[in-house]
């Protein structure tokens, strides 16, 4: 019986062959802004009479392809709007039977259109002394720097030998660092990832990097100018890891290192195994943003160990990860903190649904990408927060944490090292509950409308009842401001109003206000005078304050918005701010001018999406 593997985001012949290992032999050129070398692909046939290999590529400069030293013919298809160029490699003779193993060598170089890597000039780094390189492959960008089966349905091991004039780190264990035999100004770095991963988790960074140990299995890497701050900010990493192990299974990856990137990194974090990438916007100086680390650590199990089969089931990575992240937060700071985090997430979910539209297919949890949609176009809080709320609802229905948490561990044990679909997840959920908790619990599960949760558009069908203990103070103050519509009522506020609020509570206060009609300019000016909102450096608070002002077309904030979107490229912040500035009174031209001035600063993924946001594409 032949194996049928489908991934609408890949053009590879996934049902014919499977990659088991790839080895990268790379040389980084900061002068040419490319990576050149070769990849060795270890492949196995999945059916009889395989006569070709089809791989995913995107804007790669191919040099040659060989099998056991003999050159092979190949065709490179035209560039698909979203999926890149299919590379068809013709084998000299078909492999007669399934299970035959062979190795292809592909010599190539990346090009300036590579979307997986960003080369930064020295001026774009913190130290402003040396250039920098980093990658971002999720969801379908690995194909732009490696010809490969770029799909999460294939899990493989990888190794690498990378020659570079600057320190190199990768999403793998370090095995070598020695002077290059070819270039006296460079070193060759070796790496090995022994646990199977999908291609989107292959990652690399190179630059003026130093490491500081922050735990028995963790080092934080960054430019020397910020290493002290980063080491202090993230010194709770081992606690997060241990709590993840208590909730789930032993940590399998050996190392859990962190890399604090330059500010153009487009995400809060990226869960590359052995080496989480983090935005420098988390360096708040008060550890108020380290929940992102708890999130990325949770990916060590949910996403990295148990992986979505394809991007239509992305919520299995992110919804599960948010759920585990909040379990960790609850263990650290109490159940009220977990609930408070969920309240913040619910607001983010509402905003994403409003952005796409209540009836948009982008708001479906188990999405349909069969028409060739770029998964990047559907990126939002929806798989994270709608997925979390489904799991939160299931936990409530089946009897709470005492019933659900043992199932969480079973989920990881059953599907570790596998790629799964939503149906696989659901099948095991019902099987586990029947075997361990009986038909009565299955009957409770059957009260849930899974089709509506998974295939319905818009907000979840059930509105959760979160504990508002930590939110009530935020709501009360926000409601007071919302009602203060004249000069006399504005005099009732005090600079002490926020004294007992954490950074996250300030976020909820501002978000509550953004739900109501825009505040008057007088109210915004008074709030800034009393609370010094514009001067707050916590990125999440800063973002919400600027958003609140833009909703009111409060022009004194415009220069501060321009400064914020120009100094960091985290899409969570820059995309909404550009959209709001573009729509604000007298803001559209400023939004476009600002973006065009700083376009090369942003990562290619972020740049493309912002262009769409403000009507330039």
N, C-alpha and C positions, 0 to 999 in steps of 0.2 A: 504494500500500500504506500503510495507516494505521500510525501509530506507537503502540506500546503501552508505556506506562511505569507501573510498579507500585511503590507504596511503602505498605506496610501502616500506616505511621505518619503518613500524610497523607490528608486528605479532599478535596484539590484534584482537579480534572479534568485530570490531568497529561498525558493522551493527546490532549487537545483544544487546549490552549494552553501557551505557554511564556513566562516572564518573561525579558526580556533585560537590563533595567536598572530600578532603582528609585531614586527621589529622595525624600529625607526633608526635610520642612520642619517643624522641631520647635521648640517653646518648652518649656523645663524650668521647672517650678514646684516649688521646694522647700517652699513653704507648703502647696500642695495635694497634694504628693507624687505628681505625675503629669507625663506628657509629653503635650502637645496639639499638634495641627497637622494636616498631611496627608501622604500618600504619593502620588507619581505612579508608576504601574506601566506600563512599556513592555512590551507583550505582542505575541505573534505567534501566529496560528492554525496548528495542526499538521495540520488536516484540513478538509474542506469542511463548510459549513453549521453552523458553531459559533454557537449562539444564547445561550450563557450562560458565565459565568466562575464557577468555584467556588474559593474561597480558604480557607486555614486561618486561624482566629482563636481566641482564648481570652480571655474576659472583657474584650473591648474595647468601649468606648463609641462606637458609630458615630453620626456626625452626618449625612453625606450622601455619595452616590456619583454622579459625573458622568462623561459621555463627551462630549468637545468642548463642555463647558459645559451639556449637557442632563442633567437628573437621570435616574437609572435606578432601577427597582424592584429590591428585593432582599429575601431572606429569610435570617434567622439561625436556624440549627437549635439544638435544645437541646444543652446542654453534654454531650459524651461524657465518660465517666469518665477517659479518658486523652488523647484526641486533640483536645479543645477543641470549638468550634462551627463547623460548616461554614457559610461565607457564600456564598450563591448569588446572583449578580448577573445579572439578565436584560437582555440586549442588546435595544435597540429593534428592530433588524433583524438577522437572522443574517448572518455573514460568509460569502459564498458559496464562497470557495476557500481552500485552505491557503496560508500565506505572507503573509496580510494582517496589517499592523501597526496597532496602535491603542494609545491611552493612557487609562487610568482614573485619576481623581482621587478619593481617599477621604479625607474629613475625619473625624477621630476623636480620641479621647483614651484614654490608658491608665487603668486603674482600680486600686483597692487590691488586687485579686486578681491583678494582673499577676505572673507567676512569672519573667519575664525580667529584671526590675530590682529592686534593693533600694535604698530611700532610708534613709540613716543619719542619725540626729541628730548634732549636734556632739559629744555625750558619747560616741558610739560610734566616734569617730575617734581618731587618735593625738594630734592637737593639741587636740581638744576645744573648738575655736573656731567651726568652720563645718560645715554639713551636707555630705553626700556622696551621690553616686549612682553605681552601677555596674550593668552588665548581665552576664548569663550565659545564653546562648541554647542551648548544646548540651545535649541533643540536639534537643528539639522545643519550645523556649520562645520562639523568635522570633515565633511567631504570637500571643503575648500582648502584644507591643508594636508589631507591624506586621501588618496583614492581608496575607498573602502566600502563595505556594506554598512552604510550609515543609518542604522536602525537600532532601537533598543530591544528588538526581538532577538538580536544576535549578541551574546555575551562572550567575551574573549579575554585572554590575558595579553599583556603587551610588555615589551622591553624597548629600551632606547639607548643610543649612544649619540650624544649631542656635543658638538664642538662649538665653543663660543668664547669671545673675549671677556664676557661678563658672567657672573654666577648664574647657574641654571638650576631651577627646581621644577619637579614634575609631580603629577598625581600618581606617584609610585614610590617605592622604597629606593633610596640612594644606594648604589652599589660601587661607584667609582668616581674619583676626581683626581685627574692627573694631567700633567702638561701634554699638550697636543704634539704628536710626532710630526705634524704637517705645518703647524703655525706656532712659532715661538711666543706669540702674543696671546694665545688662546689656551684653554683647557678643554679636555674631553670629560664629560660627565656621563655616568652610566646609571640606568634606572631599571627597575623590574616591578611590575604589578602582577602579583601571583594569584590574586583573586579575580575571577571573571567579572568584567564590566562591559557596559555598552560603549560604543565609540564616543558618545557625547561627553563621557567623563574623562577622556584623554585631555590632559591640560599641561601647559608649559608656561613658565615665566622666566625672564632673564633680565638682569639689571644690576644696579648697585645695591645688592641685597645682603643683609646681615641677619643672623638668627640669634634668638635669645630663648633659652629653655624656660618654659613656664609650667612644666609638670613632668611626671615620669615618662610620658609618651607623647609630649607635645612641645614643639618649638614654634614661636611666632617669628615670621620672616617679614622684613620690610626694609625701607631705606633707613640708613643709620640715624637720620634726623628725627624719626618718630618711634624708634625701637623702644625707648624707655616708656613712653606713653602707652604704646600698644601692649607691652608686657604687663603693665599694671592693669590696663583695661580688661584684659582677657585672662587674668590669673585664676578665674573660676572654672576654666575649661575642664579640668580633671573632674570636678564635682558634676558637671553636666554629663560627662562620659559615664561616670559611675552610676548616675541615676538612670541613664539610658540602658545600661546593662541590667540594672535591677528590674526595670520594666519589661525588658525584651530578652535578648540573648547576649552572650559574651561578644565584645567588640572584636571583629575579625581582621581588621586592616593593619594591625601592627603599630602604626604611627597615626596620630591625629595632629598634624601641623596646620598652622594658619598663615596665610599670606595677606598682609594689608597692602592693597594695590594703590597706585596713583589715582587721583580723583576721577578720571574718565571711565573707570569701571562702571558698566551700566546697571549692575544689580546690587542689592544689599549684600548678598553672598552667593557663592556657587559651591556646591557640595562635592567638588572634585575629591575622590578618595585619597586619603593620606594627606591631603593638602587643600583645605577649604580656602577659597578666595573670598576676601572681605573688602567692602568699601571703606575708605577712610572716614566717611561720614559717621561711622560708628564710634569714632574716637571723641566721645562727647565730654570726657573729663570727669564723668560721674557714674560710669558703668550703667547708664540708663538705657543703652541701646544693645546690651549684650544678649538680649533675647534672640537676636539674629543668630548668634553662635549656637544657642540651644536648638534653633531650627535646623541649622546646617548639620549639627551633630546627629539629630534625629534622622536625617537623610542617610546616615551610615547604615541604617536598617531599612528605612522606607524610601526606596528609589534606587539606592546603590546596591543593596543586597537583594531586596525584592523590587523588581523593576517593571514598569509599565511595558506591555507588549508593543504598543505603538502610541503615538501622541494623541489618539482619540481617547485613551484611558489615562491621560496625564494626571487626573485627579487622584489616582492611586498612589502616585509619587507624592503629590503636594498636600492633598487633604489629609492623608495619613500622617505626613510629617508635621503639619500644623497641630494635629491631635496629640501626637507624642510630645512635641515641643511644649504644649500647654500642660501636659501631664508633668513634665519636668519642672515647669514654673510653679505648678501647684505644690509639688514636693518641696521646692525651695522656699516658697513665700506664702504658702497657704492656698486653700481652695478659692478664697475671694479674689486672689490675684489671677488665678486661671480664668475665672469668670470675667474679670475685668478685661483681660486680654481678648476674650471672646467677644465682648461688647465692641471693642475697637475693630475687631475683624468684621463684625456684622456691618458696621458703618462702611468699611472698605468694600464689602460685597455690594451693598446698596449703590455705591458710587459707580462700580463697574457695570452693574446692570443698567443704571441710568445712562451711562456712556454708550453702551452698545444698543440699548433699547430693550424694553421688556420682552418683546417677541423675537429678538435676534437669536439665530442659531449659535452665536458665540456665547450665549448665556446658558447653554445646555451643559450639564456636567459631563456626561459621556458623549463627547462631540462627534460629528461626522466630518471627516476631512477628505472624503473620497473624491471630491471635485478638484483636488490639487491645491487646496488652500494651504498657504504657508502657516505652520503652527505659530510663528511669531505674531501673526495678525490676531490670533485669539488669546495672546498672553494677557492675563489680568488677574485680579484677586479671586475670580470665580472658581477655578479648580481648587484653590487653597481653602477658601472660606465656605463655599457651598459644600465642598467635600468634607471639611471639618464638621459642619452642621449636620450632615447626614450621619456621620459616625457618632457625634454627640447625641443625636436623637435616638439612634439605635441603642447606645449605652443606657439611655434613660428608659427606653421601652423594655429592654430585657432584664432590668433589675439593678442597674448601677454598676459602679466600678468593680465590685466584688465578682460580678459575673463577666464583665467585659474585659477586664485587664488580663485574666488568664487566656482569653481568646486572642488578645493582641500578640501575646508571646507565641501562641500556636500558629498564628498567621505567618509570622517570620520563620518559624521552624519548618513549616510546610513548603514555603515558597522561596526560601533562601537560595540564591544563585539562579533563580528562574525569572522569566519574563511572563507576566500574566495579564489577562483581560479582566474587565469588570465582571464578566460571567464567572470566571474562575474564582474571583474574590467572593462573589455572592454564593456560589456553590459551597465553598468551604465554610462560610459563615453559618449556613443552615445545617451543614453536616456536623460542625463542631457543637452548635447549640443543642441539636438533637441528642448527640452522643453524651454530652457532659451535663446538660441541664434539662433534658426531657422534652416531650411533646408540648408541654404547657408553654415553654419558652419559645418554641417554634410557632405556636399559635400567636404569641405576642408579636413575633417578627412578621407574621402574615397580616397584621393590622397596618403595616407600613406600605404605602403606595410606592414601591420601588421604581415603577415605570415613570411616575410623575417626578420623583426625585432625580432620576438619572437622565430622562429624556425630555422632561418639561423645560420650557424656557422661563426666564425671569428668576425671581426670588424663590427660595425654598417653599414648599407647600405647608411647612409647619414653622410658626414663629416661636423661637426658643424663649424660655423664661429664665434669663440669666440673673444671677445675684448682683444687684446694683449697689451693694454696700459701699464700694470704693468709687462708684460713679455718681452717687447722689449729690455729693458736695459740688461736683462739676456741673451737674444739671441745674442745681439750685442757683448757682452763680450765673450760669448762662441764661437762665430764664429771667433773672433780674435785669441783665443787660438787654435782653430782647424787649423787655417792657419799658426800658428807659429811653423814651423818645423825645425828651425835652431837657433843656439845660439844667433845670432844677433837680430833676431825678438823677442826672449824671453826677451831681455833687454828693450823692449818697455812697459812692464807692470809695474804697481806700486802697492804698498801696500794699496793705497787709492782706488783701483778699486771697492772694495765692500762696501765702507763707507756708501753709501746711499741705500744699499740693506737690506731688511728685511730677516728674516730667511727663509721664504717661497720663496723669490726671489733667495736666494742662492741655495735652493733646485732645482728650475727650471734651473738655470745656470748649475749646475752639471748634471742634467738630460739631458739637451740639449747636453752636451759634450758626455754623454754615448751613444747617438744615432749615433755618428760618429765613425770612426775607432779609436782604442785606442791611447791615447796620448803617446808620447815618455817618457821614464823614466826621461829624462832631464827636460821635460816640467812639469811633475808631481812634481819633486823635486823643481823646481823653483816656482810653484804655492804654494806649501806647505811653502816654505821659505817666500814668500810675504804675503800670506793670513792666515798662521798658521792654515790650515784646520784640521790637525790632532788633534789640541788642542781644537777645537770647541766642546762643550758639548751638544748642541741641537741634540737630537737623530736622527731626520730626516736628518739634514745636515750631521751628522757623518756617517750615513748609506750610503748616496749618494756618499760621498767622498771615503769611503772604497770600495764601489762598482766600482767606476771609476778606482781606483787603481788596483783592482783585475782583471778587464777586460784587463788591460795591463800587468798582472802578475808582478806588481811592488812589489818586495819582502819586502822592508822596511815597508810596511803597514801590513804584515802578523801578527806580534805580536799584533798590535792594533786591528785587526779583531778578533783574539783569545780572547783578553781582552773583547771586546764588546759582543761577543756571549756567553761569560762565565759569564757576570755580569747581564744579563737580558734575558728573554725567550720569548719576543714578536715575534710571528711568522712572522710578516711583515718584521722584520729585520733578524732574525736568519736563516730562511729558505733560502732566496736568498744569504745571505753571505756564508752559508755552501755550497750551490750549486756552487757559483763562486770560493770559495777557493778550492773546490774539483776539479774543472776544470782548475784552474790556474797552471802554471808551478811550479813544486815542491810543490804543495799544497794539493794533494789528501790524502797523508798519514797524513799530519798535520790536515786536516779536520776531518778525521776519529778518530785520536787520541784525538783530542779536544772534539769531541762529546762523545766518550766513557768515557772520564774522567769526563764529566759533565752531563752525561745522567740522573742521578737521580735528578739533579737540575731542569730539564725541566718538565713542565706539561705533563702528559701521552699523550695528544692529540698532542702536539708539538713533543714530542720524537718520536712517531710513524711515523709522517710525515717526519721528518728530516732523520730518518733511511732509508726511501724510497728514499729521495732526493740524498743521497750519497752512495746508493747501498749496504746498510747493511741489507736490508730486501726485 
